[in-house]
């Protein structure tokens, strides 16, 4: 009896039943995956594919007073490859499809990246989805690589800080680190303005690890930083730095600095130094050359301070330009002997003559009647003993001890610039005050923080303080004019066609508990005297190759002052200086 028929039928029914059950299970699972749990599955899948990253904000520029760029941000690109998908490249050449070998493509890349083909080819072999070929290439190189149309080459964009003029104003702009963090100068002081706000975005990557085109989702737009506008003239800054570098070399000095302030506004036209730092490569400079000594370095000013003492004595009525003193070349004060810079018999000088011949003893003779408290208050009025309103990072306040702490000797030595210290910009500000009819204006280095529409914030407040009367300021300026007209060193600072005024300073440099063999030579002044436009100073630190230390700063001062006056087309002076006798009988 044949039972095959019924058995086969049962087997078929069983298979059909199992198939139906399996289809039903798969259908249920499919419905579960595609409908019930589709959203959660997609989320998990997206999380595995999605990459979140920060989009750095473009840093704002630092500009000079004329809009010239001192610091800006450019794009640099890391050029990468995905070896796992490296293969010959198909190109259309003259309408004909051609295949370019990997070796030929590598040769093209090597030329653009300026590396050897033998070094490049091994990087293109393997199963990795990422290998860096070269870091931080410029935008033009990146453009040329993109034009090659290589599907397995990709790039990561980075912001890079560029200082187009190199070391010009590098002492002021400061610099950023390799990670873009602000490290010094204006970059750091005004980081809140320059930095902007970073953005955020996500993108999807495929199984090969490469970014999927058009998958970027912006979560937060990056907001670019704003520009910082300085008051300096970068052309004059450059010229001044060149002059100072030449003087440092010629005099075998440690360094030199120059400051020029616009008399009627307080704006700093230049604040130059040599040596200084190239912000593009700060590591090449010595640590001590990476800052701004014009703001951060304090030194004893020496005889340039006598102008402040003279202004104080005249303004308080204790002296006039014609006050008569008889001054020997040395004077014993308590147990200390104060000397002039050269030996001379007792001489009959006026106050004008005392400054003309830069007599320490003579200065004491006309200023000793002024109470210490009064002199101290005038020093504060001129801006000494506190940082300037510029607020430059690390700016020194100098040293001005309270008059109550002065001993008998200090009371006298402060009259001619010892036992106190100042920064170059503080000293220049004092001369701006004398050139501006006794009105001190806040020194200004940063004009403000500017957005794309030209709107400015962080604009410095302009404060005018009448430190001495206009008559006193003009008297002192005319006394200082005699230093330039008649002094052997002063004449070396004169600019043909312009009446100028100023004072030498030869300050001994502290070493340990006393003074060493080196000096800080300086000259501070103003011009033109008949219509003062600029107050300025040059300081040479430790000149070792000069016949007299007082002479060291004269040439640099004259050259920089000439550049400033001529560049700004200041009209030549008219008239003559008043007749002020330097001696009496």
Secondary structure, 3 states (H helix, E strand, C coil): CCCHHHHHHHHHHHHHHHHHHHHHHHHHHHHHHHHHCHHHHHHHHHHHHEEEEEECCCCCCEECCCCCEEEEEEEEEEEEECHHHCCCEEEEECCEEEEECHHHHHHHHHHHHCCCHHHHHHHHCCCCCCEEEEEEECHHHHHHHHHCCCCCEEEEEEEEEECCCCCCCHHHHCCECCCCCECCHHHHHCHHHHCCECEEEEEEECCCCCECCCCCEEEECCECCCEEEECCCHHHHHHHHHHHHHHHHHHCCCEEEEEEEECCCCEEEEEEEECCCCHHHHHHCCHHHCCCHHHHCCECCHHHHHHHHHHHHHHCCCCCCCCEEEECCEEEECCEEEECCCCCCCEEEEHHHHHHCCCHHHHHHHHCCCCHHHHHHHHHHCCCCCCCCCCCCCCCCCECCCHHHCCHHHHHHHHHCCCCEECHHHHHHHHHHHHCCCEEECCECEEEEECCCCCEECCCCCCEEECCCHHHHHHHHHHHHHHHHHCCCHHHHCCCCCCEEEEEEEEEEEECCEEEEEEEEEEEEEECHHHCCEEEEEEEECCCCCCCHHHCCHHHHHHHHHHHHHHCCCCCCCCCCCCCCCECC
